[in-house]
Amino acid sequence: MKNAAAQPAAPESHLATRAYVLAWKLAPMVPEPLLRALFSVIADLTWLRRTTGVRRLEANYARVRPDLDEAGIRRLSRAGMRSYMRYFREAFTLHALRPHQVDARVRTEGYEENLRPYLDLDGPGTPPDRRGAAALVLGHTGNWDLAGAWGALHIAPVLTVAERLRPTELFNRFVEFRRSIGITALGLGDDGVFAALVAGAKDGNRIVPLLADRDLTARGVEVDLLGHRARVAAGPAALALDADVPLVPAGIHYERLRGARRRAAGSPWGIVITFHEPVIVPEHTLPRAERVRRLTQGWVDALGRSVAEHTADWHMLQRVFTDDLGRRSSRA
């Protein structure tokens, strides 16, 4: 599918691009405590202003956490904005981290039982060029770029897609950033992208993680997310079916680091990647659309549990629930 004709980029877009480029260049030179303080201030100021994104975040949190009152949601959104800004702070320095720092910042759960068996085709010690492949489905939780960097170091080469940002220069910079940490990112909507993902998965020795808790194509699947109808991407399920690889949901959340691990990480924060059980593939006799729908609901159920448990690390500042998608409101 081809992209729509490009529109002239606004001056603000070029300013944003320069700001990102400058941040990637300078952030690794700033002492970690000072950088943390700066991004915490940015998060708190944004939260205090109750911007459109903050209001949308609170609306999404209210749906998935009905146990909280308005004050509770407000407190949760503050933690959410701090988590979101933590992701950006880490993104600006991730390319400068050494492998041992990446290792210290990442802890996994469920890898040995839920993912490794599908990669080690002949058991432990399988040569890298004979390994299998898997489709991983993620939400906008924790730090997915850090997870990808760790995966590229310890599991297999990483192939994914990225939303096409404007201007193109900004998108290209994000692609370069992800390439620097071992992630190959294709442009969402470009010709042949899905075919390239399928081919990559079929070739083996690769993991294909896709962020899918928001539909960017208008061809998504309607599912139940923690008791509310939502639209998410169909890509992970379609990829698993066409490439004949397992579909493994992976939740990511932050955790505090202490002691030797904190010193090795150079940060008080790390992430936990939880690899859930692969989603069971529906019967081949079912229509393809129904198989995609059932696979999609399966991974949404798994990631929904992670969102409910670690809500502040779900960085969803956009509409995702069906009731909101049909509304045209200046209040987001």
C-alpha positions as protocol buffer text, in pm:
chain_id: "A"
residue {
  index: 1
  type: MET
  ca { x: 0 y: 0 z: 0 }
}
residue {
  index: 2
  type: LYS
  ca { x: 140 y: 337 z: -98 }
}
residue {
  index: 3
  type: ASN
  ca { x: 142 y: 636 z: 130 }
}
residue {
  index: 4
  type: ALA
  ca { x: -73 y: 937 z: 55 }
}
residue {
  index: 5
  type: ALA
  ca { x: 102 y: 1223 z: -121 }
}
residue {
  index: 6
  type: ALA
  ca { x: 334 y: 1399 z: 119 }
}
residue {
  index: 7
  type: GLN
  ca { x: 225 y: 1737 z: 245 }
}
residue {
  index: 8
  type: PRO
  ca { x: 470 y: 2024 z: 301 }
}
residue {
  index: 9
  type: ALA
  ca { x: 613 y: 1995 z: 649 }
}
residue {
  index: 10
  type: ALA
  ca { x: 535 y: 2273 z: 892 }
}
residue {
  index: 11
  type: PRO
  ca { x: 824 y: 2474 z: 1037 }
}
residue {
  index: 12
  type: GLU
  ca { x: 741 y: 2323 z: 1376 }
}
residue {
  index: 13
  type: SER
  ca { x: 810 y: 1976 z: 1230 }
}
residue {
  index: 14
  type: HIS
  ca { x: 1159 y: 2078 z: 1124 }
}
residue {
  index: 15
  type: LEU
  ca { x: 1219 y: 2228 z: 1468 }
}
residue {
  index: 16
  type: ALA
  ca { x: 1107 y: 1904 z: 1628 }
}
residue {
  index: 17
  type: THR
  ca { x: 1343 y: 1708 z: 1405 }
}
residue {
  index: 18
  type: ARG
  ca { x: 1635 y: 1928 z: 1501 }
}
residue {
  index: 19
  type: ALA
  ca { x: 1538 y: 1895 z: 1867 }
}
residue {
  index: 20
  type: TYR
  ca { x: 1535 y: 1515 z: 1844 }
}
residue {
  index: 21
  type: VAL
  ca { x: 1869 y: 1507 z: 1662 }
}
residue {
  index: 22
  type: LEU
  ca { x: 2022 y: 1738 z: 1920 }
}
residue {
  index: 23
  type: ALA
  ca { x: 1883 y: 1528 z: 2205 }
}
residue {
  index: 24
  type: TRP
  ca { x: 2029 y: 1206 z: 2060 }
}
residue {
  index: 25
  type: LYS
  ca { x: 2364 y: 1382 z: 2031 }
}
residue {
  index: 26
  type: LEU
  ca { x: 2380 y: 1560 z: 2366 }
}
residue {
  index: 27
  type: ALA
  ca { x: 2177 y: 1347 z: 2608 }
}
residue {
  index: 28
  type: PRO
  ca { x: 2447 y: 1078 z: 2650 }
}
residue {
  index: 29
  type: MET
  ca { x: 2685 y: 1353 z: 2765 }
}
residue {
  index: 30
  type: VAL
  ca { x: 2454 y: 1476 z: 3043 }
}
residue {
  index: 31
  type: PRO
  ca { x: 2495 y: 1317 z: 3388 }
}
residue {
  index: 32
  type: GLU
  ca { x: 2219 y: 1061 z: 3447 }
}
residue {
  index: 33
  type: PRO
  ca { x: 2077 y: 1225 z: 3765 }
}
residue {
  index: 34
  type: LEU
  ca { x: 2046 y: 1562 z: 3590 }
}
residue {
  index: 35
  type: LEU
  ca { x: 1880 y: 1404 z: 3286 }
}
residue {
  index: 36
  type: ARG
  ca { x: 1632 y: 1219 z: 3508 }
}
residue {
  index: 37
  type: ALA
  ca { x: 1544 y: 1538 z: 3690 }
}
residue {
  index: 38
  type: LEU
  ca { x: 1494 y: 1729 z: 3365 }
}
residue {
  index: 39
  type: PHE
  ca { x: 1257 y: 1473 z: 3216 }
}
residue {
  index: 40
  type: SER
  ca { x: 1066 y: 1441 z: 3543 }
}
residue {
  index: 41
  type: VAL
  ca { x: 1006 y: 1816 z: 3535 }
}
residue {
  index: 42
  type: ILE
  ca { x: 888 y: 1793 z: 3173 }
}
residue {
  index: 43
  type: ALA
  ca { x: 650 y: 1512 z: 3270 }
}
residue {
  index: 44
  type: ASP
  ca { x: 509 y: 1699 z: 3569 }
}
residue {
  index: 45
  type: LEU
  ca { x: 463 y: 2025 z: 3381 }
}
residue {
  index: 46
  type: THR
  ca { x: 281 y: 1844 z: 3101 }
}
residue {
  index: 47
  type: TRP
  ca { x: 65 y: 1665 z: 3356 }
}
residue {
  index: 48
  type: LEU
  ca { x: -19 y: 1988 z: 3540 }
}
residue {
  index: 49
  type: ARG
  ca { x: -127 y: 2154 z: 3215 }
}
residue {
  index: 50
  type: ARG
  ca { x: -362 y: 1861 z: 3141 }
}
residue {
  index: 51
  type: THR
  ca { x: -278 y: 1870 z: 2772 }
}
residue {
  index: 52
  type: THR
  ca { x: -487 y: 1683 z: 2515 }
}
residue {
  index: 53
  type: GLY
  ca { x: -257 y: 1383 z: 2546 }
}
residue {
  index: 54
  type: VAL
  ca { x: -284 y: 1377 z: 2925 }
}
residue {
  index: 55
  type: ARG
  ca { x: -664 y: 1393 z: 2910 }
}
residue {
  index: 56
  type: ARG
  ca { x: -670 y: 1107 z: 2662 }
}
residue {
  index: 57
  type: LEU
  ca { x: -433 y: 907 z: 2882 }
}
residue {
  index: 58
  type: GLU
  ca { x: -664 y: 958 z: 3178 }
}
residue {
  index: 59
  type: ALA
  ca { x: -969 y: 857 z: 2975 }
}
residue {
  index: 60
  type: ASN
  ca { x: -795 y: 536 z: 2868 }
}
residue {
  index: 61
  type: TYR
  ca { x: -681 y: 465 z: 3223 }
}
residue {
  index: 62
  type: ALA
  ca { x: -1034 y: 519 z: 3354 }
}
residue {
  index: 63
  type: ARG
  ca { x: -1163 y: 245 z: 3123 }
}
residue {
  index: 64
  type: VAL
  ca { x: -905 y: -15 z: 3224 }
}
residue {
  index: 65
  type: ARG
  ca { x: -903 y: 76 z: 3594 }
}
residue {
  index: 66
  type: PRO
  ca { x: -1269 y: 111 z: 3700 }
}
residue {
  index: 67
  type: ASP
  ca { x: -1159 y: 51 z: 4059 }
}
residue {
  index: 68
  type: LEU
  ca { x: -1011 y: 403 z: 4079 }
}
residue {
  index: 69
  type: ASP
  ca { x: -1199 y: 726 z: 4139 }
}
residue {
  index: 70
  type: GLU
  ca { x: -1122 y: 1054 z: 3961 }
}
residue {
  index: 71
  type: ALA
  ca { x: -846 y: 1145 z: 4207 }
}
residue {
  index: 72
  type: GLY
  ca { x: -692 y: 800 z: 4171 }
}
residue {
  index: 73
  type: ILE
  ca { x: -690 y: 828 z: 3792 }
}
residue {
  index: 74
  type: ARG
  ca { x: -531 y: 1171 z: 3820 }
}
residue {
  index: 75
  type: ARG
  ca { x: -250 y: 1033 z: 4037 }
}
residue {
  index: 76
  type: LEU
  ca { x: -208 y: 739 z: 3803 }
}
residue {
  index: 77
  type: SER
  ca { x: -178 y: 969 z: 3501 }
}
residue {
  index: 78
  type: ARG
  ca { x: 105 y: 1157 z: 3673 }
}
residue {
  index: 79
  type: ALA
  ca { x: 292 y: 829 z: 3715 }
}
residue {
  index: 80
  type: GLY
  ca { x: 203 y: 749 z: 3355 }
}
residue {
  index: 81
  type: MET
  ca { x: 352 y: 1070 z: 3223 }
}
residue {
  index: 82
  type: ARG
  ca { x: 669 y: 1013 z: 3423 }
}
residue {
  index: 83
  type: SER
  ca { x: 691 y: 663 z: 3276 }
}
residue {
  index: 84
  type: TYR
  ca { x: 633 y: 803 z: 2926 }
}
residue {
  index: 85
  type: MET
  ca { x: 905 y: 1067 z: 2965 }
}
residue {
  index: 86
  type: ARG
  ca { x: 1134 y: 800 z: 3109 }
}
residue {
  index: 87
  type: TYR
  ca { x: 1095 y: 612 z: 2782 }
}
residue {
  index: 88
  type: PHE
  ca { x: 1201 y: 919 z: 2583 }
}
residue {
  index: 89
  type: ARG
  ca { x: 1492 y: 994 z: 2816 }
}
residue {
  index: 90
  type: GLU
  ca { x: 1618 y: 640 z: 2775 }
}
residue {
  index: 91
  type: ALA
  ca { x: 1561 y: 647 z: 2398 }
}
residue {
  index: 92
  type: PHE
  ca { x: 1792 y: 947 z: 2366 }
}
residue {
  index: 93
  type: THR
  ca { x: 2075 y: 762 z: 2543 }
}
residue {
  index: 94
  type: LEU
  ca { x: 2011 y: 399 z: 2446 }
}
residue {
  index: 95
  type: HIS
  ca { x: 2244 y: 403 z: 2146 }
}
residue {
  index: 96
  type: ALA
  ca { x: 2531 y: 500 z: 2377 }
}
residue {
  index: 97
  type: LEU
  ca { x: 2480 y: 216 z: 2626 }
}
residue {
  index: 98
  type: ARG
  ca { x: 2728 y: -67 z: 2648 }
}
residue {
  index: 99
  type: PRO
  ca { x: 2600 y: -428 z: 2626 }
}
residue {
  index: 100
  type: HIS
  ca { x: 2652 y: -489 z: 2999 }
}
residue {
  index: 101
  type: GLN
  ca { x: 2436 y: -184 z: 3076 }
}
residue {
  index: 102
  type: VAL
  ca { x: 2158 y: -315 z: 2852 }
}
residue {
  index: 103
  type: ASP
  ca { x: 2183 y: -653 z: 3026 }
}
residue {
  index: 104
  type: ALA
  ca { x: 2160 y: -493 z: 3371 }
}
residue {
  index: 105
  type: ARG
  ca { x: 1851 y: -296 z: 3272 }
}
residue {
  index: 106
  type: VAL
  ca { x: 1653 y: -595 z: 3144 }
}
residue {
  index: 107
  type: ARG
  ca { x: 1500 y: -889 z: 3328 }
}
residue {
  index: 108
  type: THR
  ca { x: 1282 y: -1150 z: 3160 }
}
residue {
  index: 109
  type: GLU
  ca { x: 1003 y: -1380 z: 3270 }
}
residue {
  index: 110
  type: GLY
  ca { x: 874 y: -1675 z: 3069 }
}
residue {
  index: 111
  type: TYR
  ca { x: 1148 y: -1672 z: 2805 }
}
residue {
  index: 112
  type: GLU
  ca { x: 1275 y: -2027 z: 2861 }
}
residue {
  index: 113
  type: GLU
  ca { x: 932 y: -2190 z: 2846 }
}
residue {
  index: 114
  type: ASN
  ca { x: 736 y: -1964 z: 2610 }
}
residue {
  index: 115
  type: LEU
  ca { x: 980 y: -1841 z: 2344 }
}
residue {
  index: 116
  type: ARG
  ca { x: 1312 y: -2022 z: 2343 }
}
residue {
  index: 117
  type: PRO
  ca { x: 1169 y: -2364 z: 2241 }
}
residue {
  index: 118
  type: TYR
  ca { x: 1045 y: -2213 z: 1913 }
}
residue {
  index: 119
  type: LEU
  ca { x: 1387 y: -2067 z: 1835 }
}
residue {
  index: 120
  type: ASP
  ca { x: 1612 y: -2354 z: 1940 }
}
residue {
  index: 121
  type: LEU
  ca { x: 1482 y: -2599 z: 1680 }
}
residue {
  index: 122
  type: ASP
  ca { x: 1726 y: -2872 z: 1778 }
}
residue {
  index: 123
  type: GLY
  ca { x: 1750 y: -2783 z: 2143 }
}
residue {
  index: 124
  type: PRO
  ca { x: 2001 y: -2577 z: 2342 }
}
residue {
  index: 125
  type: GLY
  ca { x: 2313 y: -2485 z: 2152 }
}
residue {
  index: 126
  type: THR
  ca { x: 2149 y: -2465 z: 1811 }
}
residue {
  index: 127
  type: PRO
  ca { x: 2379 y: -2276 z: 1569 }
}
residue {
  index: 128
  type: PRO
  ca { x: 2251 y: -1921 z: 1503 }
}
residue {
  index: 129
  type: ASP
  ca { x: 2195 y: -1988 z: 1130 }
}
residue {
  index: 130
  type: ARG
  ca { x: 1964 y: -2279 z: 1209 }
}
residue {
  index: 131
  type: ARG
  ca { x: 1738 y: -2108 z: 1460 }
}
residue {
  index: 132
  type: GLY
  ca { x: 1366 y: -2064 z: 1420 }
}
residue {
  index: 133
  type: ALA
  ca { x: 1156 y: -1748 z: 1426 }
}
residue {
  index: 134
  type: ALA
  ca { x: 865 y: -1603 z: 1619 }
}
residue {
  index: 135
  type: ALA
  ca { x: 621 y: -1316 z: 1591 }
}
residue {
  index: 136
  type: LEU
  ca { x: 608 y: -1112 z: 1910 }
}
residue {
  index: 137
  type: VAL
  ca { x: 319 y: -879 z: 1978 }
}
residue {
  index: 138
  type: LEU
  ca { x: 372 y: -584 z: 2212 }
}
residue {
  index: 139
  type: GLY
  ca { x: 180 y: -286 z: 2338 }
}
residue {
  index: 140
  type: HIS
  ca { x: 307 y: 66 z: 2397 }
}
residue {
  index: 141
  type: THR
  ca { x: 429 y: -35 z: 2741 }
}
residue {
  index: 142
  type: GLY
  ca { x: 754 y: 23 z: 2925 }
}
residue {
  index: 143
  type: ASN
  ca { x: 1049 y: 71 z: 2690 }
}
residue {
  index: 144
  type: TRP
  ca { x: 1001 y: -140 z: 2380 }
}
residue {
  index: 145
  type: ASP
  ca { x: 1321 y: -7 z: 2221 }
}
residue {
  index: 146
  type: LEU
  ca { x: 1528 y: -126 z: 2516 }
}
residue {
  index: 147
  type: ALA
  ca { x: 1352 y: -463 z: 2490 }
}
residue {
  index: 148
  type: GLY
  ca { x: 1441 y: -476 z: 2120 }
}
residue {
  index: 149
  type: ALA
  ca { x: 1805 y: -389 z: 2190 }
}
residue {
  index: 150
  type: TRP
  ca { x: 1824 y: -670 z: 2446 }
}
residue {
  index: 151
  type: GLY
  ca { x: 1654 y: -910 z: 2206 }
}
residue {
  index: 152
  type: ALA
  ca { x: 1902 y: -828 z: 1929 }
}
residue {
  index: 153
  type: LEU
  ca { x: 2189 y: -901 z: 2169 }
}
residue {
  index: 154
  type: HIS
  ca { x: 2057 y: -1224 z: 2319 }
}
residue {
  index: 155
  type: ILE
  ca { x: 1783 y: -1380 z: 2106 }
}
residue {
  index: 156
  type: ALA
  ca { x: 1805 y: -1310 z: 1733 }
}
residue {
  index: 157
  type: PRO
  ca { x: 1813 y: -1024 z: 1481 }
}
residue {
  index: 158
  type: VAL
  ca { x: 1507 y: -801 z: 1520 }
}
residue {
  index: 159
  type: LEU
  ca { x: 1280 y: -706 z: 1228 }
}
residue {
  index: 160
  type: THR
  ca { x: 982 y: -476 z: 1280 }
}
residue {
  index: 161
  type: VAL
  ca { x: 783 y: -186 z: 1135 }
}
residue {
  index: 162
  type: ALA
  ca { x: 763 y: 175 z: 1247 }
}
residue {
  index: 163
  type: GLU
  ca { x: 495 y: 439 z: 1202 }
}
residue {
  index: 164
  type: ARG
  ca { x: 592 y: 686 z: 930 }
}
residue {
  index: 165
  type: LEU
  ca { x: 647 y: 1019 z: 1103 }
}
residue {
  index: 166
  type: ARG
  ca { x: 655 y: 1360 z: 936 }
}
residue {
  index: 167
  type: PRO
  ca { x: 875 y: 1506 z: 817 }
}
residue {
  index: 168
  type: THR
  ca { x: 1052 y: 1215 z: 651 }
}
residue {
  index: 169
  type: GLU
  ca { x: 1381 y: 1325 z: 802 }
}
residue {
  index: 170
  type: LEU
  ca { x: 1244 y: 1259 z: 1150 }
}
residue {
  index: 171
  type: PHE
  ca { x: 1126 y: 912 z: 1050 }
}
residue {
  index: 172
  type: ASN
  ca { x: 1467 y: 839 z: 898 }
}
residue {
  index: 173
  type: ARG
  ca { x: 1636 y: 947 z: 1219 }
}
residue {
  index: 174
  type: PHE
  ca { x: 1422 y: 706 z: 1420 }
}
residue {
  index: 175
  type: VAL
  ca { x: 1509 y: 428 z: 1173 }
}
residue {
  index: 176
  type: GLU
  ca { x: 1879 y: 510 z: 1211 }
}
residue {
  index: 177
  type: PHE
  ca { x: 1843 y: 512 z: 1589 }
}
residue {
  index: 178
  type: ARG
  ca { x: 1681 y: 169 z: 1592 }
}
residue {
  index: 179
  type: ARG
  ca { x: 1941 y: 35 z: 1349 }
}
residue {
  index: 180
  type: SER
  ca { x: 2211 y: 154 z: 1591 }
}
residue {
  index: 181
  type: ILE
  ca { x: 2067 y: -72 z: 1862 }
}
residue {
  index: 182
  type: GLY
  ca { x: 2023 y: -375 z: 1636 }
}
residue {
  index: 183
  type: ILE
  ca { x: 1664 y: -327 z: 1515 }
}
residue {
  index: 184
  type: THR
  ca { x: 1569 y: -321 z: 1147 }
}
residue {
  index: 185
  type: ALA
  ca { x: 1255 y: -106 z: 1113 }
}
residue {
  index: 186
  type: LEU
  ca { x: 1049 y: -89 z: 793 }
}
residue {
  index: 187
  type: GLY
  ca { x: 809 y: 196 z: 722 }
}
residue {
  index: 188
  type: LEU
  ca { x: 446 y: 115 z: 797 }
}
residue {
  index: 189
  type: GLY
  ca { x: 240 y: 151 z: 479 }
}
residue {
  index: 190
  type: ASP
  ca { x: 532 y: 119 z: 236 }
}
residue {
  index: 191
  type: ASP
  ca { x: 501 y: -117 z: -58 }
}
residue {
  index: 192
  type: GLY
  ca { x: 584 y: -477 z: 23 }
}
residue {
  index: 193
  type: VAL
  ca { x: 630 y: -430 z: 398 }
}
residue {
  index: 194
  type: PHE
  ca { x: 404 y: -716 z: 508 }
}
residue {
  index: 195
  type: ALA
  ca { x: 557 y: -947 z: 248 }
}
residue {
  index: 196
  type: ALA
  ca { x: 903 y: -856 z: 380 }
}
residue {
  index: 197
  type: LEU
  ca { x: 794 y: -940 z: 736 }
}
residue {
  index: 198
  type: VAL
  ca { x: 655 y: -1275 z: 627 }
}
residue {
  index: 199
  type: ALA
  ca { x: 969 y: -1355 z: 426 }
}
residue {
  index: 200
  type: GLY
  ca { x: 1190 y: -1255 z: 718 }
}
residue {
  index: 201
  type: ALA
  ca { x: 998 y: -1476 z: 960 }
}
residue {
  index: 202
  type: LYS
  ca { x: 1002 y: -1771 z: 719 }
}
residue {
  index: 203
  type: ASP
  ca { x: 1379 y: -1740 z: 675 }
}
residue {
  index: 204
  type: GLY
  ca { x: 1425 y: -1808 z: 1046 }
}
residue {
  index: 205
  type: ASN
  ca { x: 1688 y: -1682 z: 1289 }
}
residue {
  index: 206
  type: ARG
  ca { x: 1476 y: -1377 z: 1357 }
}
residue {
  index: 207
  type: ILE
  ca { x: 1218 y: -1231 z: 1593 }
}
residue {
  index: 208
  type: VAL
  ca { x: 952 y: -1000 z: 1452 }
}
residue {
  index: 209
  type: PRO
  ca { x: 803 y: -783 z: 1729 }
}
residue {
  index: 210
  type: LEU
  ca { x: 510 y: -561 z: 1636 }
}
residue {
  index: 211
  type: LEU
  ca { x: 350 y: -285 z: 1843 }
}
residue {
  index: 212
  type: ALA
  ca { x: -17 y: -353 z: 1788 }
}
residue {
  index: 213
  type: ASP
  ca { x: -238 y: -208 z: 2062 }
}
residue {
  index: 214
  type: ARG
  ca { x: -341 y: 79 z: 1833 }
}
residue {
  index: 215
  type: ASP
  ca { x: -479 y: 47 z: 1478 }
}
residue {
  index: 216
  type: LEU
  ca { x: -296 y: 278 z: 1237 }
}
residue {
  index: 217
  type: THR
  ca { x: -430 y: 131 z: 913 }
}
residue {
  index: 218
  type: ALA
  ca { x: -811 y: 154 z: 943 }
}
residue {
  index: 219
  type: ARG
  ca { x: -809 y: -222 z: 877 }
}
residue {
  index: 220
  type: GLY
  ca { x: -779 y: -333 z: 1236 }
}
residue {
  index: 221
  type: VAL
  ca { x: -969 y: -588 z: 1441 }
}
residue {
  index: 222
  type: GLU
  ca { x: -1232 y: -503 z: 1700 }
}
residue {
  index: 223
  type: VAL
  ca { x: -1167 y: -686 z: 2027 }
}
residue {
  index: 224
  type: ASP
  ca { x: -1257 y: -683 z: 2393 }
}
residue {
  index: 225
  type: LEU
  ca { x: -989 y: -503 z: 2597 }
}
residue {
  index: 226
  type: LEU
  ca { x: -1058 y: -533 z: 2969 }
}
residue {
  index: 227
  type: GLY
  ca { x: -1433 y: -515 z: 2920 }
}
residue {
  index: 228
  type: HIS
  ca { x: -1440 y: -245 z: 2649 }
}
residue {
  index: 229
  type: ARG
  ca { x: -1444 y: -271 z: 2272 }
}
residue {
  index: 230
  type: ALA
  ca { x: -1122 y: -152 z: 2112 }
}
residue {
  index: 231
  type: ARG
  ca { x: -956 y: -157 z: 1771 }
}
residue {
  index: 232
  type: VAL
  ca { x: -607 y: -301 z: 1742 }
}
residue {
  index: 233
  type: ALA
  ca { x: -379 y: -402 z: 1457 }
}
residue {
  index: 234
  type: ALA
  ca { x: -443 y: -722 z: 1262 }
}
residue {
  index: 235
  type: GLY
  ca { x: -78 y: -751 z: 1153 }
}
residue {
  index: 236
  type: PRO
  ca { x: 63 y: -983 z: 1423 }
}
residue {
  index: 237
  type: ALA
  ca { x: -208 y: -1245 z: 1375 }
}
residue {
  index: 238
  type: ALA
  ca { x: -184 y: -1226 z: 996 }
}
residue {
  index: 239
  type: LEU
  ca { x: 195 y: -1258 z: 1015 }
}
residue {
  index: 240
  type: ALA
  ca { x: 177 y: -1563 z: 1240 }
}
residue {
  index: 241
  type: LEU
  ca { x: -67 y: -1734 z: 1002 }
}
residue {
  index: 242
  type: ASP
  ca { x: 114 y: -1651 z: 678 }
}
residue {
  index: 243
  type: ALA
  ca { x: 465 y: -1723 z: 807 }
}
residue {
  index: 244
  type: ASP
  ca { x: 354 y: -2022 z: 1016 }
}
residue {
  index: 245
  type: VAL
  ca { x: 536 y: -1900 z: 1327 }
}
residue {
  index: 246
  type: PRO
  ca { x: 418 y: -1882 z: 1688 }
}
residue {
  index: 247
  type: LEU
  ca { x: 254 y: -1563 z: 1812 }
}
residue {
  index: 248
  type: VAL
  ca { x: 396 y: -1473 z: 2152 }
}
residue {
  index: 249
  type: PRO
  ca { x: 254 y: -1176 z: 2350 }
}
residue {
  index: 250
  type: ALA
  ca { x: 521 y: -984 z: 2541 }
}
residue {
  index: 251
  type: GLY
  ca { x: 435 y: -739 z: 2818 }
}
residue {
  index: 252
  type: ILE
  ca { x: 690 y: -481 z: 2934 }
}
residue {
  index: 253
  type: HIS
  ca { x: 692 y: -280 z: 3255 }
}
residue {
  index: 254
  type: TYR
  ca { x: 942 y: -79 z: 3458 }
}
residue {
  index: 255
  type: GLU
  ca { x: 1096 y: -185 z: 3787 }
}
residue {
  index: 256
  type: ARG
  ca { x: 1325 y: -14 z: 4037 }
}
residue {
  index: 257
  type: LEU
  ca { x: 1686 y: -131 z: 4041 }
}
residue {
  index: 258
  type: ARG
  ca { x: 1902 y: -151 z: 4350 }
}
residue {
  index: 259
  type: GLY
  ca { x: 2250 y: -248 z: 4457 }
}
residue {
  index: 260
  type: ALA
  ca { x: 2496 y: -400 z: 4211 }
}
residue {
  index: 261
  type: ARG
  ca { x: 2241 y: -418 z: 3932 }
}
residue {
  index: 262
  type: ARG
  ca { x: 2164 y: -47 z: 3961 }
}
residue {
  index: 263
  type: ARG
  ca { x: 2533 y: 38 z: 3952 }
}
residue {
  index: 264
  type: ALA
  ca { x: 2589 y: -182 z: 3647 }
}
residue {
  index: 265
  type: ALA
  ca { x: 2286 y: -33 z: 3470 }
}
residue {
  index: 266
  type: GLY
  ca { x: 2385 y: 325 z: 3542 }
}
residue {
  index: 267
  type: SER
  ca { x: 2018 y: 392 z: 3617 }
}
residue {
  index: 268
  type: PRO
  ca { x: 1765 y: 334 z: 3896 }
}
residue {
  index: 269
  type: TRP
  ca { x: 1519 y: 194 z: 3642 }
}
residue {
  index: 270
  type: GLY
  ca { x: 1506 y: -128 z: 3443 }
}
residue {
  index: 271
  type: ILE
  ca { x: 1238 y: -320 z: 3259 }
}
residue {
  index: 272
  type: VAL
  ca { x: 1078 y: -662 z: 3290 }
}
residue {
  index: 273
  type: ILE
  ca { x: 984 y: -839 z: 2967 }
}
residue {
  index: 274
  type: THR
  ca { x: 716 y: -1100 z: 3031 }
}
residue {
  index: 275
  type: PHE
  ca { x: 684 y: -1355 z: 2752 }
}
residue {
  index: 276
  type: HIS
  ca { x: 335 y: -1502 z: 2772 }
}
residue {
  index: 277
  type: GLU
  ca { x: 232 y: -1841 z: 2636 }
}
residue {
  index: 278
  type: PRO
  ca { x: 196 y: -1847 z: 2255 }
}
residue {
  index: 279
  type: VAL
  ca { x: -160 y: -1786 z: 2141 }
}
residue {
  index: 280
  type: ILE
  ca { x: -327 y: -2106 z: 2023 }
}
residue {
  index: 281
  type: VAL
  ca { x: -382 y: -2104 z: 1646 }
}
residue {
  index: 282
  type: PRO
  ca { x: -751 y: -2157 z: 1556 }
}
residue {
  index: 283
  type: GLU
  ca { x: -867 y: -2448 z: 1341 }
}
residue {
  index: 284
  type: HIS
  ca { x: -763 y: -2432 z: 975 }
}
residue {
  index: 285
  type: THR
  ca { x: -1124 y: -2496 z: 874 }
}
residue {
  index: 286
  type: LEU
  ca { x: -1230 y: -2153 z: 998 }
}
residue {
  index: 287
  type: PRO
  ca { x: -1235 y: -1856 z: 756 }
}
residue {
  index: 288
  type: ARG
  ca { x: -912 y: -1660 z: 759 }
}
residue {
  index: 289
  type: ALA
  ca { x: -1078 y: -1344 z: 896 }
}
residue {
  index: 290
  type: GLU
  ca { x: -1217 y: -1542 z: 1191 }
}
residue {
  index: 291
  type: ARG
  ca { x: -877 y: -1700 z: 1260 }
}
residue {
  index: 292
  type: VAL
  ca { x: -717 y: -1354 z: 1261 }
}
residue {
  index: 293
  type: ARG
  ca { x: -987 y: -1226 z: 1496 }
}
residue {
  index: 294
  type: ARG
  ca { x: -944 y: -1513 z: 1742 }
}
residue {
  index: 295
  type: LEU
  ca { x: -566 y: -1490 z: 1740 }
}
residue {
  index: 296
  type: THR
  ca { x: -592 y: -1116 z: 1796 }
}
residue {
  index: 297
  type: GLN
  ca { x: -832 y: -1154 z: 2087 }
}
residue {
  index: 298
  type: GLY
  ca { x: -592 y: -1409 z: 2235 }
}
residue {
  index: 299
  type: TRP
  ca { x: -296 y: -1172 z: 2248 }
}
residue {
  index: 300
  type: VAL
  ca { x: -515 y: -882 z: 2363 }
}
residue {
  index: 301
  type: ASP
  ca { x: -628 y: -1093 z: 2660 }
}
residue {
  index: 302
  type: ALA
  ca { x: -266 y: -1158 z: 2757 }
}
residue {
  index: 303
  type: LEU
  ca { x: -147 y: -799 z: 2721 }
}
residue {
  index: 304
  type: GLY
  ca { x: -463 y: -670 z: 2885 }
}
residue {
  index: 305
  type: ARG
  ca { x: -358 y: -842 z: 3206 }
}
residue {
  index: 306
  type: SER
  ca { x: -24 y: -661 z: 3191 }
}
residue {
  index: 307
  type: VAL
  ca { x: -197 y: -327 z: 3131 }
}
residue {
  index: 308
  type: ALA
  ca { x: -430 y: -379 z: 3426 }
}
residue {
  index: 309
  type: GLU
  ca { x: -139 y: -470 z: 3655 }
}
residue {
  index: 310
  type: HIS
  ca { x: 107 y: -205 z: 3535 }
}
residue {
  index: 311
  type: THR
  ca { x: -125 y: 64 z: 3403 }
}
residue {
  index: 312
  type: ALA
  ca { x: 115 y: 357 z: 3451 }
}
residue {
  index: 313
  type: ASP
  ca { x: 355 y: 197 z: 3203 }
}
residue {
  index: 314
  type: TRP
  ca { x: 92 y: 189 z: 2926 }
}
residue {
  index: 315
  type: HIS
  ca { x: 178 y: 494 z: 2717 }
}
residue {
  index: 316
  type: MET
  ca { x: -149 y: 527 z: 2530 }
}
residue {
  index: 317
  type: LEU
  ca { x: -212 y: 896 z: 2467 }
}
residue {
  index: 318
  type: GLN
  ca { x: -432 y: 828 z: 2163 }
}
residue {
  index: 319
  type: ARG
  ca { x: -779 y: 690 z: 2102 }
}
residue {
  index: 320
  type: VAL
  ca { x: -798 y: 312 z: 2103 }
}
residue {
  index: 321
  type: PHE
  ca { x: -1146 y: 229 z: 2236 }
}
residue {
  index: 322
  type: THR
  ca { x: -1424 y: 201 z: 1981 }
}
residue {
  index: 323
  type: ASP
  ca { x: -1657 y: 443 z: 2160 }
}
residue {
  index: 324
  type: ASP
  ca { x: -1387 y: 711 z: 2140 }
}
residue {
  index: 325
  type: LEU
  ca { x: -1283 y: 645 z: 1781 }
}
residue {
  index: 326
  type: GLY
  ca { x: -1620 y: 758 z: 1650 }
}
residue {
  index: 327
  type: ARG
  ca { x: -1618 y: 1087 z: 1837 }
}
residue {
  index: 328
  type: ARG
  ca { x: -1504 y: 1423 z: 1703 }
}
residue {
  index: 329
  type: SER
  ca { x: -1419 y: 1620 z: 2008 }
}
residue {
  index: 330
  type: SER
  ca { x: -1178 y: 1901 z: 2082 }
}
residue {
  index: 331
  type: ARG
  ca { x: -1126 y: 1741 z: 2422 }
}
residue {
  index: 332
  type: ALA
  ca { x: -963 y: 1429 z: 2264 }
}
